[in-house]
Amino acid sequence: MRSKKVIVALDSSNLNKTINLVKILKNEVYAFKVGYQFFFNYGLNGYKKIYAICPRIFLDLKLHDIPNTVKRGIKAIIKIKPLLTTIHISGGDEMMQSSKIKKARTKILGVSILTSLDKKQTKKYYNESKLLLLVKKFAREAKKNNLDGVVCSPKEIKFIRKEVGKNFIIVTPGIRINDKIKSDDQKRTATPENAINLGANFLVIGRPITESKDPLKILKEINRTIN
């Protein structure tokens, strides 16, 4: 049986279109990603409509606040039962530790460095131009603080896998069907097959699927190439 590895990002401002898309793709995905755009437009009611069709949801809200606030936020999130959710590793040790709620089934992923950042930006904001060193350091700290996995770009997958071992979840955005396409805000990209071969567990893919003329056909083709 083929394992499902694709998480489809639901970044649309049209709820009916999104619901129809979920119905079409639900049997071919690992999960659907609900992020800021969807959640802030449609809130819990919209989330519940997606959940009713497919309960496999990655709620990507990237919490980043003082430890007690994050803890309360995670407690609220686990009530709506997403498979995965995210916090920023840069929030520090205590914040990461506070996100781990006993007996919660929701997996907590740490966000390392956003895929829109390049070495100039990391030098400016993190005082480190060697992006890979920074990402590896963040991944090690996420594991030390008992997070379930990390979100990282395709370019860092194999290095992070060496740092954290085989049982740590790696979720990878920045996936492009054609790796020659450069005209978007993702700086560090790869094809689905490459990302899986490098060691990613799951791939977050949005526009290449959702903006295509035949989303199901594209998703099935991706599944074929990575299996």
N, C-alpha and C positions, 0 to 999 in steps of 0.2 A: 504494500500500500504506500502510495506517495505521501510524504510528509509535507504539510503546508507551511510555507515560510514567508509568504507575502502579507504584509499589513498595508491595507489600502487607506491612504489619507483622505478623509472626507473634508476637504477644504473648499466648500461651496457655500454660496449665499442663497441658494435655492433649495429649500427644505424638501419639496416634493421631488425634485430631481435627484436629490441625495438619497431619499427613501427608495426610489425606484432603482437607483444604482446598487444599493445594498441588497435588494431583493434579487437582482440579476447576478451579483458576484458572490453572495454569501457562501456558496458551496465550494468556492475555489480559493478562499482566503484563509489565512490563519486568524486574522482579526481585522477590525476597522479602527483607524486612528481618529479620535475626536480631539481636536486641538482648540486653540483660542478662537479661531474664526467661527467654527461651528458652535462651540459651547457658549460664547458670548452673544451669539445671535439667537440661539434657540434654547439655551439653558437646560434645566433638568427635563423639561417636557420633551424637548427634541432628543436628548440623550435616551430617554425611556422609549421613544418611538424606534430609534435604531436598535436599542437593546432587545425590544420585543421581537424584532426580525432576526437579529443575530447577537447573542449575548457575549460574544467574544470581542471585547473592546479594549483598546489601548487609550487610556485617558491621559493625554499629553499636556499637562498644565504647568509643568516645570516649576514647582514650588520653590521659593527662595525667600526665607524670612527668619526671624528668630526661632529657636528650637520649639518653644511652646506653641507658637502660632502654627508652625509646620505640623506639629503633632496633632493639633486639633483639626487642621485641614485634612490630614491623612485619615483621621478617624471618620470624618464626614465622607471622604471619597470611598472608603471601603464599604460603606453602607450601600453604595450603588453598584458594587461588585465588578469593577473593571478587572481584566486579567493583569494589566500592567498600568503603572502610572510613573511620573517622573518628578525628580527634584534636582536642584543644581548642586553638584559636588562642592562647588566653591562656597557654599553656605557653611562649611566647616564640619568638624567631627561631631560636635554635640547635635547639630541640626540633623545630620545624617542618622545618628543613633536614635534621635527622637522620632524618626519616620518609621521605625520598625515596630509595628504593633503586634503583640502576641496573638497567634492563631489566625491572623489575617491572611487570606488567600491571595490578595492582590500583591503582585511582585513590584518591588520598588527599584527603579532604574535611575542611575545617576547620569546627569548630563555633564559631559566633560567640556569640550570647546565647540561652540556652535559651528556648523559646517559653512556658514557664511563668512567666517573669519579667516584671514590669511596671516602670514607671519608678521606683517607690518602692524596689524591690529593687535595681535597677541603681545608684541613688543610694547606697544603703547599702553595696553590695559593690564597686562600680566607681567610686564618687564621680562619677557622671555620670547626671543625671536625663533627659537627652535621649537616649533609647534609640537613635534612628536614627543620631545622630552616632557613637555607640559601635559600632554594627553596621557602618557604613560604614568606620570606621577598621580594624576587625578584618578586613573583607573585603580592603581594600587591602594589609594586611600579609600575609594569606594568599597573595595573588597575588605580592607581592614575594619571598616565600619559596618560590615555585614549587610551591605546592599545586595540585591539579587543579580544585578547586572549593570551595564552601562549603555549609553547611547554614544556612538562615535561615528566618524566619517569612514568611508571605505579605505582611505589611505592609511589609517591607523590600525585596522582590524588585526592583521597578523602580528603586529608588535604587542598589542593589548592582549591578544590570546596567549602569547608567551608569558606575559606578566601575571595573568589571572587564572590560567588553567582552563580545562575543558568544561567545567561545570558552572562557569559564570556566564550569564546571558549577555550576548552582544547583539544589540539592535542597531541597524544601520540605515540612516536616511541618505540623501544624496545619490539615489540610484537613478540612472538614466539608461534608457533602452539603447540609445546611440551615444557612445562615449565621445563622439566628436562635437556634440552640441555644447556650446559654452555660454549661450546667451540667457543665463538666468542667475539667481542669487546664490546658488550653491557653488562653492569654490573647489571642494574636494569630492569628486564624484567617481563612480565606477558602474560597470554593467552588472546586472543581477548575478550572472554566472561567476564573474570575477569575485564579487563580494562574498558569495557563499564559499567559493574555493579558498578564500583567504581566512575563513573561519567565522563568519557571521552566522548567528542563529536565525535571525529574522530581518527582513528587508522592508523598510517603509517606502512605499511608492505612491505618489499622488498623481501629478499632472500627466505623466506618460500613459497612465491608464484612464484616469477620469476625464481627460480632455480629448481622448481618442474617439474616432467615429464608431469603433466597436470595442468597448472596454472589456467585454468577456473574452473576445478573441485574443486581445493583447495579453490579458492575465493568463489565459491558458497557455499561450506561447511562452510566457515567462516561466510558468510552472514546469513546462516541458524542458526548458533549457537548464533549469537548476536541479532537476531530478534525473 
